[in-house]
């Protein structure tokens, strides 16, 4: 499975932010809203890699 904390951390790091959490809940933030697309793209790639 995919841990929520790992997913949020990966997404936020791709856009210059930070995040993390537990397996079933997570929180994160990014500094530049214009990088939100990069965060979503990173999250999608992370999910694809994990689910293969």
Secondary structure, DSSP 4 states (H G I P E B T S, - for coil): ---HHHHHHHHHHTTT-EEEE-SS-EEEE-S-GGGHHHHHHHHHHHHHHHH-
